[in-house]
Amino acid sequence: MLLAGVVMVALPCRVITYCGGGIAATSDALALAVAGIDAAVYDGSLAEWVADPNAPLETG
């Protein structure tokens, strides 16, 4: 498959995807991996993150 107008960039670190339950983030991580970008899914999801009172979180 030929993709026109795609610009590849070198990222200095791994991209971590997340979502509310960890399911939707897998398609993002897969798309990034297919594009050659090092990606992983935060399997705890945002639900786990906000349950930790010591985890940084901004709202607004």
PQR file of N, CA, C, O and H, with PARSE charges and radii, in Angstrom:
ATOM      1  N   MET A   1       0.853  -1.170   0.000 -0.4000 1.5000
ATOM      2  CA  MET A   1       0.000   0.000   0.000 -0.0000 2.0000
ATOM      3  C   MET A   1       0.901   1.235   0.000  0.5500 1.7000
ATOM      4  O   MET A   1       1.889   1.288   0.732 -0.5500 1.4000
ATOM      5  N   LEU A   2       0.567   2.197  -0.799 -0.4000 1.5000
ATOM      6  CA  LEU A   2       1.312   3.447  -0.891 -0.0000 2.0000
ATOM      7  C   LEU A   2       0.538   4.547  -0.186  0.5500 1.7000
ATOM      8  O   LEU A   2      -0.632   4.797  -0.479 -0.5500 1.4000
ATOM      9  H   LEU A   2      -0.235   2.154  -1.394  0.4000 1.0000
ATOM     10  N   LEU A   3       1.208   5.191   0.739 -0.4000 1.5000
ATOM     11  CA  LEU A   3       0.576   6.294   1.470 -0.0000 2.0000
ATOM     12  C   LEU A   3       1.180   7.596   0.978  0.5500 1.7000
ATOM     13  O   LEU A   3       2.385   7.808   1.113 -0.5500 1.4000
ATOM     14  H   LEU A   3       2.157   4.988   0.977  0.4000 1.0000
ATOM     15  N   ALA A   4       0.375   8.458   0.417 -0.4000 1.5000
ATOM     16  CA  ALA A   4       0.853   9.741  -0.089 -0.0000 2.0000
ATOM     17  C   ALA A   4       0.737  10.808   0.989  0.5500 1.7000
ATOM     18  O   ALA A   4      -0.239  10.848   1.737 -0.5500 1.4000
ATOM     19  H   ALA A   4      -0.604   8.285   0.307  0.4000 1.0000
ATOM     20  N   GLY A   5       1.735  11.664   1.059 -0.4000 1.5000
ATOM     21  CA  GLY A   5       1.685  12.782   1.992 -0.0000 2.0000
ATOM     22  C   GLY A   5       1.981  12.411   3.429  0.5500 1.7000
ATOM     23  O   GLY A   5       1.646  13.176   4.333 -0.5500 1.4000
ATOM     24  H   GLY A   5       2.528  11.631   0.451  0.4000 1.0000
ATOM     25  N   VAL A   6       2.592  11.272   3.673 -0.4000 1.5000
ATOM     26  CA  VAL A   6       2.910  10.856   5.036 -0.0000 2.0000
ATOM     27  C   VAL A   6       4.321  11.308   5.376  0.5500 1.7000
ATOM     28  O   VAL A   6       5.252  11.079   4.604 -0.5500 1.4000
ATOM     29  H   VAL A   6       2.864  10.651   2.938  0.4000 1.0000
ATOM     30  N   VAL A   7       4.480  11.937   6.504 -0.4000 1.5000
ATOM     31  CA  VAL A   7       5.790  12.388   6.958 -0.0000 2.0000
ATOM     32  C   VAL A   7       6.167  11.572   8.181  0.5500 1.7000
ATOM     33  O   VAL A   7       5.420  11.531   9.159 -0.5500 1.4000
ATOM     34  H   VAL A   7       3.723  12.123   7.131  0.4000 1.0000
ATOM     35  N   MET A   8       7.305  10.932   8.131 -0.4000 1.5000
ATOM     36  CA  MET A   8       7.777  10.148   9.270 -0.0000 2.0000
ATOM     37  C   MET A   8       8.702  11.009  10.117  0.5500 1.7000
ATOM     38  O   MET A   8       9.531  11.747   9.584 -0.5500 1.4000
ATOM     39  H   MET A   8       7.911  10.966   7.336  0.4000 1.0000
ATOM     40  N   VAL A   9       8.563  10.917  11.415 -0.4000 1.5000
ATOM     41  CA  VAL A   9       9.435  11.647  12.324 -0.0000 2.0000
ATOM     42  C   VAL A   9      10.076  10.656  13.278  0.5500 1.7000
ATOM     43  O   VAL A   9       9.489   9.626  13.611 -0.5500 1.4000
ATOM     44  H   VAL A   9       7.890  10.317  11.847  0.4000 1.0000
ATOM     45  N   ALA A  10      11.272  10.975  13.709 -0.4000 1.5000
ATOM     46  CA  ALA A  10      11.953  10.136  14.692 -0.0000 2.0000
ATOM     47  C   ALA A  10      11.606  10.661  16.083  0.5500 1.7000
ATOM     48  O   ALA A  10      11.874  11.819  16.402 -0.5500 1.4000
ATOM     49  H   ALA A  10      11.748  11.811  13.438  0.4000 1.0000
ATOM     50  N   LEU A  11      11.024   9.822  16.888 -0.4000 1.5000
ATOM     51  CA  LEU A  11      10.664  10.221  18.244 -0.0000 2.0000
ATOM     52  C   LEU A  11      11.758   9.765  19.202  0.5500 1.7000
ATOM     53  O   LEU A  11      12.299   8.671  19.040 -0.5500 1.4000
ATOM     54  H   LEU A  11      10.807   8.881  16.630  0.4000 1.0000
ATOM     55  N   PRO A  12      12.092  10.584  20.198 -0.5600 1.5000
ATOM     56  CA  PRO A  12      13.177  10.233  21.106  0.2800 2.0000
ATOM     57  C   PRO A  12      12.805   9.185  22.155  0.5500 1.7000
ATOM     58  O   PRO A  12      13.670   8.708  22.890 -0.5500 1.4000
ATOM     59  N   CYS A  13      11.520   8.827  22.226 -0.4000 1.5000
ATOM     60  CA  CYS A  13      11.114   7.864  23.248 -0.0000 2.0000
ATOM     61  C   CYS A  13       9.891   7.089  22.770  0.5500 1.7000
ATOM     62  O   CYS A  13       9.307   7.399  21.732 -0.5500 1.4000
ATOM     63  H   CYS A  13      10.818   9.215  21.630  0.4000 1.0000
ATOM     64  N   ARG A  14       9.521   6.089  23.537 -0.4000 1.5000
ATOM     65  CA  ARG A  14       8.347   5.273  23.228 -0.0000 2.0000
ATOM     66  C   ARG A  14       7.072   6.060  23.494  0.5500 1.7000
ATOM     67  O   ARG A  14       6.977   6.801  24.472 -0.5500 1.4000
ATOM     68  H   ARG A  14       9.995   5.837  24.381  0.4000 1.0000
ATOM     69  N   VAL A  15       6.101   5.893  22.617 -0.4000 1.5000
ATOM     70  CA  VAL A  15       4.786   6.518  22.790 -0.0000 2.0000
ATOM     71  C   VAL A  15       3.928   5.560  23.604  0.5500 1.7000
ATOM     72  O   VAL A  15       3.832   4.375  23.285 -0.5500 1.4000
ATOM     73  H   VAL A  15       6.178   5.291  21.822  0.4000 1.0000
ATOM     74  N   ILE A  16       3.308   6.080  24.652 -0.4000 1.5000
ATOM     75  CA  ILE A  16       2.417   5.276  25.492 -0.0000 2.0000
ATOM     76  C   ILE A  16       0.988   5.736  25.229  0.5500 1.7000
ATOM     77  O   ILE A  16       0.672   6.910  25.421 -0.5500 1.4000
ATOM     78  H   ILE A  16       3.386   7.042  24.911  0.4000 1.0000
ATOM     79  N   THR A  17       0.122   4.822  24.791 -0.4000 1.5000
ATOM     80  CA  THR A  17      -1.280   5.162  24.558 -0.0000 2.0000
ATOM     81  C   THR A  17      -2.110   4.727  25.766  0.5500 1.7000
ATOM     82  O   THR A  17      -1.760   3.780  26.469 -0.5500 1.4000
ATOM     83  H   THR A  17       0.379   3.868  24.635  0.4000 1.0000
ATOM     84  N   TYR A  18      -3.211   5.434  25.990 -0.4000 1.5000
ATOM     85  CA  TYR A  18      -4.117   5.063  27.087 -0.0000 2.0000
ATOM     86  C   TYR A  18      -5.523   5.511  26.729  0.5500 1.7000
ATOM     87  O   TYR A  18      -5.719   6.326  25.827 -0.5500 1.4000
ATOM     88  H   TYR A  18      -3.496   6.203  25.419  0.4000 1.0000
ATOM     89  N   CYS A  19      -6.481   4.977  27.434 -0.4000 1.5000
ATOM     90  CA  CYS A  19      -7.873   5.380  27.260 -0.0000 2.0000
ATOM     91  C   CYS A  19      -8.599   5.076  28.558  0.5500 1.7000
ATOM     92  O   CYS A  19      -7.962   4.758  29.563 -0.5500 1.4000
ATOM     93  H   CYS A  19      -6.322   4.315  28.166  0.4000 1.0000
ATOM     94  N   GLY A  20      -9.893   5.167  28.552 -0.4000 1.5000
ATOM     95  CA  GLY A  20     -10.665   4.960  29.765 -0.0000 2.0000
ATOM     96  C   GLY A  20     -10.589   3.550  30.312  0.5500 1.7000
ATOM     97  O   GLY A  20     -10.556   3.364  31.528 -0.5500 1.4000
ATOM     98  H   GLY A  20     -10.410   5.425  27.736  0.4000 1.0000
ATOM     99  N   GLY A  21     -10.562   2.559  29.447 -0.4000 1.5000
ATOM    100  CA  GLY A  21     -10.544   1.179  29.904 -0.0000 2.0000
ATOM    101  C   GLY A  21      -9.414   0.336  29.345  0.5500 1.7000
ATOM    102  O   GLY A  21      -9.291  -0.838  29.695 -0.5500 1.4000
ATOM    103  H   GLY A  21     -10.589   2.710  28.459  0.4000 1.0000
ATOM    104  N   GLY A  22      -8.587   0.907  28.484 -0.4000 1.5000
ATOM    105  CA  GLY A  22      -7.450   0.178  27.933 -0.0000 2.0000
ATOM    106  C   GLY A  22      -7.724  -0.524  26.614  0.5500 1.7000
ATOM    107  O   GLY A  22      -6.805  -1.083  26.014 -0.5500 1.4000
ATOM    108  H   GLY A  22      -8.686   1.861  28.200  0.4000 1.0000
ATOM    109  N   ILE A  23      -8.965  -0.508  26.151 -0.4000 1.5000
ATOM    110  CA  ILE A  23      -9.309  -1.237  24.926 -0.0000 2.0000
ATOM    111  C   ILE A  23      -9.079  -0.383  23.686  0.5500 1.7000
ATOM    112  O   ILE A  23      -8.438  -0.836  22.738 -0.5500 1.4000
ATOM    113  H   ILE A  23      -9.711  -0.054  26.639  0.4000 1.0000
ATOM    114  N   ALA A  24      -9.585   0.832  23.678 -0.4000 1.5000
ATOM    115  CA  ALA A  24      -9.448   1.694  22.505 -0.0000 2.0000
ATOM    116  C   ALA A  24      -7.993   2.067  22.226  0.5500 1.7000
ATOM    117  O   ALA A  24      -7.629   2.303  21.074 -0.5500 1.4000
ATOM    118  H   ALA A  24     -10.106   1.200  24.448  0.4000 1.0000
ATOM    119  N   ALA A  25      -7.169   2.120  23.251 -0.4000 1.5000
ATOM    120  CA  ALA A  25      -5.765   2.494  23.072 -0.0000 2.0000
ATOM    121  C   ALA A  25      -4.988   1.457  22.269  0.5500 1.7000
ATOM    122  O   ALA A  25      -3.941   1.769  21.701 -0.5500 1.4000
ATOM    123  H   ALA A  25      -7.465   1.928  24.187  0.4000 1.0000
ATOM    124  N   THR A  26      -5.491   0.231  22.218 -0.4000 1.5000
ATOM    125  CA  THR A  26      -4.762  -0.800  21.472 -0.0000 2.0000
ATOM    126  C   THR A  26      -4.754  -0.506  19.978  0.5500 1.7000
ATOM    127  O   THR A  26      -3.757  -0.784  19.311 -0.5500 1.4000
ATOM    128  H   THR A  26      -6.342  -0.023  22.679  0.4000 1.0000
ATOM    129  N   SER A  27      -5.829   0.043  19.436 -0.4000 1.5000
ATOM    130  CA  SER A  27      -5.838   0.357  18.007 -0.0000 2.0000
ATOM    131  C   SER A  27      -4.879   1.504  17.698  0.5500 1.7000
ATOM    132  O   SER A  27      -4.256   1.524  16.636 -0.5500 1.4000
ATOM    133  H   SER A  27      -6.638   0.269  19.978  0.4000 1.0000
ATOM    134  N   ASP A  28      -4.761   2.449  18.611 -0.4000 1.5000
ATOM    135  CA  ASP A  28      -3.791   3.537  18.423 -0.0000 2.0000
ATOM    136  C   ASP A  28      -2.372   2.991  18.433  0.5500 1.7000
ATOM    137  O   ASP A  28      -1.555   3.353  17.587 -0.5500 1.4000
ATOM    138  H   ASP A  28      -5.268   2.433  19.474  0.4000 1.0000
ATOM    139  N   ALA A  29      -2.080   2.118  19.393 -0.4000 1.5000
ATOM    140  CA  ALA A  29      -0.739   1.538  19.490 -0.0000 2.0000
ATOM    141  C   ALA A  29      -0.424   0.680  18.265  0.5500 1.7000
ATOM    142  O   ALA A  29       0.707   0.682  17.780 -0.5500 1.4000
ATOM    143  H   ALA A  29      -2.744   1.823  20.080  0.4000 1.0000
ATOM    144  N   LEU A  30      -1.408  -0.044  17.772 -0.4000 1.5000
ATOM    145  CA  LEU A  30      -1.199  -0.855  16.580 -0.0000 2.0000
ATOM    146  C   LEU A  30      -0.908   0.027  15.371  0.5500 1.7000
ATOM    147  O   LEU A  30       0.011  -0.259  14.604 -0.5500 1.4000
ATOM    148  H   LEU A  30      -2.327  -0.045  18.167  0.4000 1.0000
ATOM    149  N   ALA A  31      -1.673   1.086  15.195 -0.4000 1.5000
ATOM    150  CA  ALA A  31      -1.450   1.996  14.071 -0.0000 2.0000
ATOM    151  C   ALA A  31      -0.058   2.614  14.141  0.5500 1.7000
ATOM    152  O   ALA A  31       0.622   2.735  13.122 -0.5500 1.4000
ATOM    153  H   ALA A  31      -2.419   1.319  15.818  0.4000 1.0000
ATOM    154  N   LEU A  32       0.362   3.000  15.328 -0.4000 1.5000
ATOM    155  CA  LEU A  32       1.698   3.559  15.490 -0.0000 2.0000
ATOM    156  C   LEU A  32       2.769   2.521  15.172  0.5500 1.7000
ATOM    157  O   LEU A  32       3.755   2.832  14.505 -0.5500 1.4000
ATOM    158  H   LEU A  32      -0.190   2.902  16.156  0.4000 1.0000
ATOM    159  N   ALA A  33       2.582   1.294  15.642 -0.4000 1.5000
ATOM    160  CA  ALA A  33       3.550   0.230  15.373 -0.0000 2.0000
ATOM    161  C   ALA A  33       3.647  -0.074  13.881  0.5500 1.7000
ATOM    162  O   ALA A  33       4.742  -0.277  13.357 -0.5500 1.4000
ATOM    163  H   ALA A  33       1.781   1.040  16.183  0.4000 1.0000
ATOM    164  N   VAL A  34       2.508  -0.105  13.197 -0.4000 1.5000
ATOM    165  CA  VAL A  34       2.503  -0.333  11.745 -0.0000 2.0000
ATOM    166  C   VAL A  34       3.261   0.783  11.035  0.5500 1.7000
ATOM    167  O   VAL A  34       3.908   0.550  10.014 -0.5500 1.4000
ATOM    168  H   VAL A  34       1.618   0.060  13.622  0.4000 1.0000
ATOM    169  N   ALA A  35       3.179   2.001  11.581 -0.4000 1.5000
ATOM    170  CA  ALA A  35       3.883   3.145  11.005 -0.0000 2.0000
ATOM    171  C   ALA A  35       5.358   3.160  11.385  0.5500 1.7000
ATOM    172  O   ALA A  35       6.103   4.046  10.967 -0.5500 1.4000
ATOM    173  H   ALA A  35       2.653   2.191  12.411  0.4000 1.0000
ATOM    174  N   GLY A  36       5.781   2.173  12.181 -0.4000 1.5000
ATOM    175  CA  GLY A  36       7.186   2.091  12.554 -0.0000 2.0000
ATOM    176  C   GLY A  36       7.565   2.869  13.794  0.5500 1.7000
ATOM    177  O   GLY A  36       8.746   3.110  14.047 -0.5500 1.4000
ATOM    178  H   GLY A  36       5.176   1.452  12.521  0.4000 1.0000
ATOM    179  N   ILE A  37       6.565   3.263  14.569 -0.4000 1.5000
ATOM    180  CA  ILE A  37       6.804   4.042  15.786 -0.0000 2.0000
ATOM    181  C   ILE A  37       6.697   3.115  16.991  0.5500 1.7000
ATOM    182  O   ILE A  37       5.736   2.356  17.117 -0.5500 1.4000
ATOM    183  H   ILE A  37       5.606   3.067  14.362  0.4000 1.0000
ATOM    184  N   ASP A  38       7.694   3.183  17.877 -0.4000 1.5000
ATOM    185  CA  ASP A  38       7.714   2.355  19.081 -0.0000 2.0000
ATOM    186  C   ASP A  38       6.572   2.798  19.998  0.5500 1.7000
ATOM    187  O   ASP A  38       6.585   3.922  20.499 -0.5500 1.4000
ATOM    188  H   ASP A  38       8.475   3.800  17.774  0.4000 1.0000
ATOM    189  N   ALA A  39       5.594   1.933  20.221 -0.4000 1.5000
ATOM    190  CA  ALA A  39       4.423   2.286  21.015 -0.0000 2.0000
ATOM    191  C   ALA A  39       4.032   1.148  21.946  0.5500 1.7000
ATOM    192  O   ALA A  39       4.306  -0.021  21.678 -0.5500 1.4000
ATOM    193  H   ALA A  39       5.584   1.019  19.814  0.4000 1.0000
ATOM    194  N   ALA A  40       3.389   1.515  23.035 -0.4000 1.5000
ATOM    195  CA  ALA A  40       2.903   0.535  24.000 -0.0000 2.0000
ATOM    196  C   ALA A  40       1.591   1.042  24.585  0.5500 1.7000
ATOM    197  O   ALA A  40       1.283   2.230  24.495 -0.5500 1.4000
ATOM    198  H   ALA A  40       3.166   2.466  23.253  0.4000 1.0000
ATOM    199  N   VAL A  41       0.826   0.148  25.180 -0.4000 1.5000
ATOM    200  CA  VAL A  41      -0.447   0.503  25.823 -0.0000 2.0000
ATOM    201  C   VAL A  41      -0.246   0.492  27.336  0.5500 1.7000
ATOM    202  O   VAL A  41       0.262  -0.480  27.896 -0.5500 1.4000
ATOM    203  H   VAL A  41       1.076  -0.818  25.253  0.4000 1.0000
ATOM    204  N   TYR A  42      -0.648   1.576  27.991 -0.4000 1.5000
ATOM    205  CA  TYR A  42      -0.684   1.596  29.452 -0.0000 2.0000
ATOM    206  C   TYR A  42      -1.891   0.766  29.846  0.5500 1.7000
ATOM    207  O   TYR A  42      -3.026   1.241  29.804 -0.5500 1.4000
ATOM    208  H   TYR A  42      -1.061   2.365  27.537  0.4000 1.0000
ATOM    209  N   ASP A  43      -1.641  -0.466  30.225 -0.4000 1.5000
ATOM    210  CA  ASP A  43      -2.749  -1.408  30.426 -0.0000 2.0000
ATOM    211  C   ASP A  43      -3.569  -1.132  31.677  0.5500 1.7000
ATOM    212  O   ASP A  43      -4.638  -1.718  31.846 -0.5500 1.4000
ATOM    213  H   ASP A  43      -0.719  -0.852  30.259  0.4000 1.0000
ATOM    214  N   GLY A  44      -3.101  -0.265  32.551 -0.4000 1.5000
ATOM    215  CA  GLY A  44      -3.884   0.088  33.725 -0.0000 2.0000
ATOM    216  C   GLY A  44      -5.008   1.044  33.386  0.5500 1.7000
ATOM    217  O   GLY A  44      -5.992   1.131  34.120 -0.5500 1.4000
ATOM    218  H   GLY A  44      -2.232   0.211  32.414  0.4000 1.0000
ATOM    219  N   SER A  45      -4.876   1.756  32.295 -0.4000 1.5000
ATOM    220  CA  SER A  45      -5.856   2.709  31.798 -0.0000 2.0000
ATOM    221  C   SER A  45      -6.000   3.909  32.729  0.5500 1.7000
ATOM    222  O   SER A  45      -5.430   3.957  33.819 -0.5500 1.4000
ATOM    223  H   SER A  45      -4.077   1.686  31.699  0.4000 1.0000
ATOM    224  N   LEU A  46      -6.771   4.857  32.262 -0.4000 1.5000
ATOM    225  CA  LEU A  46      -7.004   6.066  33.043 -0.0000 2.0000
ATOM    226  C   LEU A  46      -7.770   5.750  34.329  0.5500 1.7000
ATOM    227  O   LEU A  46      -7.609   6.450  35.329 -0.5500 1.4000
ATOM    228  H   LEU A  46      -7.234   4.818  31.377  0.4000 1.0000
ATOM    229  N   ALA A  47      -8.594   4.710  34.316 -0.4000 1.5000
ATOM    230  CA  ALA A  47      -9.358   4.337  35.519 -0.0000 2.0000
ATOM    231  C   ALA A  47      -8.417   3.977  36.668  0.5500 1.7000
ATOM    232  O   ALA A  47      -8.659   4.360  37.812 -0.5500 1.4000
ATOM    233  H   ALA A  47      -8.725   4.141  33.504  0.4000 1.0000
ATOM    234  N   GLU A  48      -7.347   3.244  36.366 -0.4000 1.5000
ATOM    235  CA  GLU A  48      -6.381   2.890  37.412 -0.0000 2.0000
ATOM    236  C   GLU A  48      -5.574   4.108  37.843  0.5500 1.7000
ATOM    237  O   GLU A  48      -5.304   4.293  39.029 -0.5500 1.4000
ATOM    238  H   GLU A  48      -7.151   2.933  35.436  0.4000 1.0000
ATOM    239  N   TRP A  49      -5.191   4.938  36.874 -0.4000 1.5000
ATOM    240  CA  TRP A  49      -4.363   6.107  37.163 -0.0000 2.0000
ATOM    241  C   TRP A  49      -5.060   7.052  38.145  0.5500 1.7000
ATOM    242  O   TRP A  49      -4.445   7.493  39.116 -0.5500 1.4000
ATOM    243  H   TRP A  49      -5.411   4.787  35.910  0.4000 1.0000
ATOM    244  N   VAL A  50      -6.327   7.363  37.905 -0.4000 1.5000
ATOM    245  CA  VAL A  50      -7.025   8.320  38.767 -0.0000 2.0000
ATOM    246  C   VAL A  50      -7.349   7.725  40.140  0.5500 1.7000
ATOM    247  O   VAL A  50      -7.632   8.470  41.078 -0.5500 1.4000
ATOM    248  H   VAL A  50      -6.827   7.004  37.116  0.4000 1.0000
ATOM    249  N   ALA A  51      -7.312   6.421  40.270 -0.4000 1.5000
ATOM    250  CA  ALA A  51      -7.562   5.796  41.570 -0.0000 2.0000
ATOM    251  C   ALA A  51      -6.365   5.947  42.519  0.5500 1.7000
ATOM    252  O   ALA A  51      -6.504   5.777  43.730 -0.5500 1.4000
ATOM    253  H   ALA A  51      -7.082   5.815  39.507  0.4000 1.0000
ATOM    254  N   ASP A  52      -5.192   6.266  41.964 -0.4000 1.5000
ATOM    255  CA  ASP A  52      -3.979   6.429  42.771 -0.0000 2.0000
ATOM    256  C   ASP A  52      -3.868   7.893  43.204  0.5500 1.7000
ATOM    257  O   ASP A  52      -3.648   8.759  42.358 -0.5500 1.4000
ATOM    258  H   ASP A  52      -5.078   6.404  40.980  0.4000 1.0000
ATOM    259  N   PRO A  53      -4.013   8.187  44.488 -0.5600 1.5000
ATOM    260  CA  PRO A  53      -3.973   9.586  44.935  0.2800 2.0000
ATOM    261  C   PRO A  53      -2.600  10.244  44.739  0.5500 1.7000
ATOM    262  O   PRO A  53      -2.496  11.471  44.759 -0.5500 1.4000
ATOM    263  N   ASN A  54      -1.548   9.439  44.551 -0.4000 1.5000
ATOM    264  CA  ASN A  54      -0.211   9.990  44.362 -0.0000 2.0000
ATOM    265  C   ASN A  54       0.127  10.243  42.892  0.5500 1.7000
ATOM    266  O   ASN A  54       1.163  10.841  42.600 -0.5500 1.4000
ATOM    267  H   ASN A  54      -1.632   8.442  44.535  0.4000 1.0000
ATOM    268  N   ALA A  55      -0.704   9.812  41.980 -0.4000 1.5000
ATOM    269  CA  ALA A  55      -0.441   9.999  40.550 -0.0000 2.0000
ATOM    270  C   ALA A  55      -0.807  11.431  40.143  0.5500 1.7000
ATOM    271  O   ALA A  55      -1.863  11.937  40.523 -0.5500 1.4000
ATOM    272  H   ALA A  55      -1.545   9.326  42.217  0.4000 1.0000
ATOM    273  N   PRO A  56       0.068  12.078  39.371 -0.5600 1.5000
ATOM    274  CA  PRO A  56      -0.258  13.448  38.949  0.2800 2.0000
ATOM    275  C   PRO A  56      -1.439  13.465  37.983  0.5500 1.7000
ATOM    276  O   PRO A  56      -1.545  12.609  37.105 -0.5500 1.4000
ATOM    277  N   LEU A  57      -2.313  14.434  38.150 -0.4000 1.5000
ATOM    278  CA  LEU A  57      -3.491  14.538  37.301 -0.0000 2.0000
ATOM    279  C   LEU A  57      -3.938  15.989  37.227  0.5500 1.7000
ATOM    280  O   LEU A  57      -4.087  16.659  38.248 -0.5500 1.4000
ATOM    281  H   LEU A  57      -2.226  15.129  38.863  0.4000 1.0000
ATOM    282  N   GLU A  58      -4.148  16.460  36.015 -0.4000 1.5000
ATOM    283  CA  GLU A  58      -4.665  17.815  35.817 -0.0000 2.0000
ATOM    284  C   GLU A  58      -6.033  17.717  35.183  0.5500 1.7000
ATOM    285  O   GLU A  58      -6.249  16.886  34.301 -0.5500 1.4000
ATOM    286  H   GLU A  58      -4.028  15.915  35.186  0.4000 1.0000
ATOM    287  N   THR A  59      -6.943  18.536  35.608 -0.4000 1.5000
ATOM    288  CA  THR A  59      -8.273  18.582  35.017 -0.0000 2.0000
ATOM    289  C   THR A  59      -8.563  19.996  34.554  0.5500 1.7000
ATOM    290  O   THR A  59      -7.911  20.950  34.977 -0.5500 1.4000
ATOM    291  H   THR A  59      -6.768  19.211  36.324  0.4000 1.0000
ATOM    292  N   GLY A  60      -9.530  20.114  33.697 -0.4000 1.5000
ATOM    293  CA  GLY A  60      -9.884  21.467  33.287 -0.0000 2.0000
ATOM    294  C   GLY A  60     -10.378  21.590  31.907  0.5500 1.7000
ATOM    295  O   GLY A  60     -10.703  22.691  31.464 -0.5500 1.4000
ATOM    296  H   GLY A  60     -10.060  19.339  33.354  0.4000 1.0000
TER
END
